[in-house]
Every structure is written in C-alpha cells, then in structure tokens.
Amino acid sequence: MATVLVAVACAVTLGAQPAYAYTQDDLAVDTTVPQVGYTELAAITKAWTAGETRTLKAGLAAASSTTGNMMVAARISCGDDWGVNTTQNSTGQPEITKLVVNWLWTAPADGEYTCRLFGRSKKGAGGATDADYLTALAGGQTYLWLSGSVYPGSAIWSTAEDCVLYPATCQAGDEGVFVGAGLPAGSAEYVLHSNSWTAASSTTSVRLVLDAELTACYYYTDSCPQSTWGPLSLKGQGSAGHYYPVVTVSNVVTGEVCQVVTGSPTAYAISWDQHHKKVHSLTYLPITAGSDCRRFSAKLYLAVDPALNPLRVEPSNYSVGYFVNYASS
C-alpha cells in the first residue's frame, strides 16, 4: 500500500470548490476477500490532536469468483470507532461491483490513529458456494482517502431512523425509514434531516455530504419487515426513483430564512439482484465571510416509483450526512 499526498481542483455543484490536499492509500495488488470476517485493504496512520476533524472517502471495486450472487461490503474505521458501511450484491462474472462510502471523523484525544478500509464477502441466494470469494481490484480502483485539511466545527448526523419529515408521513422504527407504494409515506419522502448547524464566521464555502443506503423491499426479503414488502407480483423486480438535497440557510441573528437551495434530481435504480445501493449527494454552497446568513439545515428528498417495490433507508451505520466548514477567508 502506497500513501501519496496530492492536490486537486474540480467542478462542483452550486458553488466553486477550492483546490485541496489529501492523502490516499491505494491497494497495491489485487487481493482476495474470503467469506471470513473483514479483510483490511487500505490504511492511513497519522498523528491527530483532540477534536481534529477530517473527512474520509473509500472506494472498493470487487470482482466475483462466481456467476452466483455474492454480497460485497465496504467499511471505514478510525481508531476504535467502527464507522459507516455500504453493501451491494454482486450479480456475478463478469460484472465488477464498485462501492463508495463517505465519513467524517473527529479524534477523541491527542494521539496516533489509523484509519482503515475493510472489505467483506458473503454468499447470497442463487448459486454461490462457501468456497466462493471476491477479489478487490488494485490500480486505483480500491482506495482510502483522507482530507489534508482540518475542518473545525464540522458536524455529522445520521437521522434516517428518526423519521423527521415534512410532511410527517413515513413509516419508521429502529430498522430505518420505509418509503414506497402501500406504505403511509406513499411515493416520496424526506430522509437524513439535519439539526441546524452554523458555519464559522470566516467560512466562504460550505460542503454538504448526504449518503443514504437504500434496500429494495421485495416480497420475502429478510432485509425488511414483512409489513413493508412489495406485492408477490414484483418479487423479481427492484426499485427506482430520484433524489435531491434541500438546504435551508437562515440568519443567525434574526432566525429568518435567507435562502432555500434545491439540488437537481438524480435518478437511481436498484435491480432485484443488487438489492442494496448507496446514493450520494454532494453540494458546495458559497457564502460571504462575516455574513449573518450562515445557519444551515438540510434534508434529502427521496422519491420511489410507485409501480416498483418500496425501499428501506438504512439507519445510522449506513446512512449519514455532514456539514463542513470547507473554505475560509
């Protein structure tokens, strides 16, 4: 595993993204991921100070040994904190399954910490055996990324399980939020609804990340309660729809709303074979340093095709959102 420090600049949504530095550890050689626990694929070790906050991103590209169904999982950890997961079923050769997961981590105390990317495989229904495995692919396809900048005052939340909605029409519990035809939510819902967060007075750009893990609730799946299953007639089908972020910017002094920013809709589709899928929303919002319009809240709007199966929005170990004081004057 080779760690490098680079700087990049690229196009962004709704605002200009400054160049930034980061550290990335790429998987050096293709690596077998057996069906035994988690396999470490990348790691970055550095000295942290208490309260230091950085963002992480990981990618896992995996090829299956079988034409049968295999579950692919990626997970980030830092120190003793097991962070966020993502999963998706591989539908078999020659398909390559590509997973991406984002996380925000704050060091609890001064010290040296290692952040890691783990991969996992597990056989699913449809032909895979106990001897089958996944191969994590090198060449920049499997990696762990750590921001080079410190983001004091940034905030992460994971409220998919809280079901804080406008309008309040969802079915939710400890298992997550359920959205779709036949459920109280109908065909559309807000998920990952944040509390208010205030950017630092010197901030000139805010970064918003929303990652929601979706599971198709087709008939007879043990991933969803029976009360949320779609009809038997849709058992061989998945789910589809679109999503977009909604950000409210308020005045920190008066509380009045300064602006409501709505992102462009992004389509998603989850096949019956895939079963799970993480959707990503990344937004950059420019603000004027010193402005009182710097209190933010966000939510992710999710629409589900009523002709297809309902969805489960997975809770906090899979679905997260966070605000970052991204750039300052």
SVG drawing of the C-alpha trace seen along z (x, -y; Angstrom):
<svg xmlns="http://www.w3.org/2000/svg" viewBox="-51 -40 55 64">
<polyline fill="none" stroke="black" stroke-width="0.4" points="0.0,0.0 1.5,-3.3 0.5,-6.6 0.8,-9.8 0.0,-13.5 -1.6,-15.3 -3.7,-18.4 -6.6,-18.6 -9.3,-21.0 -12.5,-20.0 -16.0,-21.2 -18.7,-21.3 -22.4,-21.7 -23.9,-25.1 -20.5,-26.7 -16.8,-26.9 -14.7,-24.2 -11.2,-25.3 -8.2,-23.1 -7.5,-20.8 -4.8,-18.4 -5.4,-14.9 -3.7,-11.6 -4.7,-8.5 -3.7,-4.8 -4.3,-2.7 -4.5,1.1 -1.2,2.2 -2.2,5.6 -5.4,7.5 -6.4,9.0 -8.7,12.0 -11.6,11.2 -12.8,14.5 -16.0,15.2 -14.3,14.9 -14.8,11.6 -13.4,8.4 -10.2,8.1 -8.1,4.9 -7.5,3.3 -6.1,-0.1 -4.8,-2.1 -3.6,-5.6 -1.8,-6.4 -1.2,-9.9 -0.9,-11.9 -4.2,-13.6 -4.9,-16.3 -8.0,-16.1 -11.1,-17.5 -9.4,-17.4 -11.9,-16.6 -11.2,-15.3 -13.3,-13.8 -12.7,-10.3 -13.8,-8.5 -13.2,-4.9 -13.7,-3.0 -13.9,0.7 -14.0,2.4 -14.6,6.1 -14.8,9.0 -16.6,12.2 -15.3,15.7 -18.7,17.0 -21.7,16.3 -23.8,16.7 -24.9,13.9 -22.3,12.5 -22.7,9.7 -19.9,7.0 -19.4,4.8 -17.0,1.9 -16.5,0.3 -14.3,-2.5 -12.9,-2.7 -10.7,-5.1 -9.0,-4.2 -11.6,-2.2 -14.6,-3.7 -16.2,-1.5 -17.7,-3.9 -20.1,-3.7 -20.8,-0.7 -22.1,-0.1 -23.2,3.1 -24.4,4.3 -24.9,7.7 -22.7,8.7 -24.6,10.4 -21.6,12.5 -19.0,12.6 -18.0,10.6 -19.6,7.7 -17.4,5.5 -19.1,4.1 -18.0,0.6 -18.8,-0.8 -18.1,-4.3 -18.5,-5.4 -18.0,-8.8 -17.4,-9.6 -16.5,-12.5 -14.3,-11.6 -13.2,-13.6 -10.2,-12.4 -11.3,-11.9 -7.8,-12.7 -4.3,-13.6 -2.5,-10.5 -1.7,-8.5 -4.7,-6.9 -5.0,-4.5 -8.0,-4.8 -8.8,-1.6 -10.8,-0.3 -12.2,3.2 -13.9,5.4 -16.2,8.3 -17.8,11.0 -20.8,13.3 -22.6,15.7 -26.2,14.9 -29.0,16.8 -28.5,18.1 -25.6,20.4 -22.6,19.1 -20.9,21.6 -19.0,21.4 -15.7,21.6 -16.5,18.5 -14.8,15.2 -14.4,11.7 -11.2,10.0 -10.6,6.4 -9.0,4.7 -5.9,2.6 -4.8,-0.1 -6.5,-3.0 -9.9,-1.2 -9.7,-0.3 -8.5,-3.1 -8.8,-5.0 -8.8,-8.9 -8.2,-11.3 -8.6,-15.1 -5.4,-17.1 -7.3,-20.0 -8.7,-20.2 -12.4,-21.3 -13.1,-22.7 -16.8,-23.0 -18.0,-20.5 -20.9,-18.3 -22.1,-14.8 -25.6,-13.3 -27.4,-10.1 -31.1,-10.5 -32.6,-8.1 -34.1,-6.2 -35.6,-9.3 -38.0,-10.0 -38.1,-13.8 -40.2,-14.6 -42.2,-17.4 -44.9,-16.3 -44.7,-13.6 -46.0,-10.7 -43.4,-7.9 -43.3,-4.5 -40.2,-4.3 -38.7,-2.4 -35.3,-1.2 -34.9,0.6 -34.8,-2.6 -37.3,-4.6 -39.6,-2.8 -40.8,-4.6 -43.0,-3.4 -46.3,-2.3 -48.5,-0.7 -46.8,-2.4 -48.0,-5.6 -45.2,-7.5 -46.7,-6.9 -44.2,-7.6 -41.9,-10.3 -40.1,-11.2 -37.5,-13.3 -34.8,-11.4 -31.5,-12.4 -33.0,-15.6 -30.3,-17.5 -30.5,-19.8 -29.4,-23.4 -25.7,-23.9 -23.8,-27.3 -20.8,-27.9 -17.8,-29.7 -17.9,-33.5 -14.8,-33.2 -16.3,-30.5 -16.5,-31.2 -17.7,-27.7 -19.8,-25.0 -19.7,-21.4 -22.7,-19.1 -22.5,-15.4 -25.5,-13.1 -25.1,-9.3 -28.3,-7.2 -28.2,-3.4 -31.3,-2.0 -32.6,1.6 -35.3,2.9 -38.1,4.4 -39.3,7.0 -41.6,9.8 -40.0,12.4 -36.7,10.5 -35.4,10.8 -33.8,7.3 -37.2,5.6 -40.1,6.4 -42.9,8.3 -45.3,5.3 -43.1,3.3 -42.7,5.9 -43.9,5.2 -46.5,7.5 -45.7,11.0 -46.1,9.9 -43.0,7.7 -40.7,10.3 -38.3,10.4 -38.0,6.6 -36.2,3.9 -36.9,0.2 -36.2,-3.1 -36.8,-6.8 -34.9,-10.0 -33.5,-12.1 -32.1,-15.6 -30.9,-17.7 -32.8,-20.7 -30.8,-23.2 -32.2,-26.0 -29.9,-28.9 -31.1,-31.2 -29.9,-34.3 -28.0,-33.6 -29.3,-36.8 -32.9,-37.0 -33.7,-33.4 -35.2,-34.5 -34.7,-32.3 -32.2,-33.8 -32.4,-31.2 -33.6,-27.7 -31.4,-25.8 -32.8,-22.8 -30.5,-20.5 -31.2,-18.9 -32.9,-15.5 -30.7,-12.5 -32.1,-9.2 -31.4,-5.9 -32.3,-2.2 -31.7,0.9 -32.2,4.2 -33.5,7.3 -30.0,8.8 -28.3,5.8 -30.8,5.5 -28.8,2.6 -27.5,-0.7 -25.9,-3.8 -26.9,-7.1 -24.6,-10.1 -25.4,-13.8 -22.5,-16.3 -23.2,-20.1 -20.9,-23.1 -22.5,-26.4 -20.6,-29.6 -21.3,-32.2 -19.9,-35.6 -17.4,-35.7 -18.9,-37.6 -22.4,-37.3 -25.2,-36.5 -26.8,-34.1 -24.7,-31.1 -27.1,-28.8 -27.8,-25.7 -30.1,-22.7 -30.5,-20.0 -32.6,-17.1 -32.6,-14.5 -35.8,-14.2 -36.3,-10.6 -39.0,-9.6 -39.8,-6.0 -41.5,-4.7 -45.0,-3.5 -45.0,-0.8 -42.0,0.8 -41.0,2.2 -40.8,0.0 -37.5,-0.9 -35.8,-0.8 -33.5,-3.7 -30.9,-2.1 -30.1,-3.7 -27.0,-5.4 -24.4,-2.7 -25.1,-3.0 -26.8,-6.4 -25.0,-9.6 -24.9,-13.3 -22.5,-16.1 -21.7,-19.8 -18.1,-21.0 -16.6,-24.5 -15.0,-23.8 -13.1,-27.0 -12.3,-30.2 -11.2,-33.7"/>
</svg>
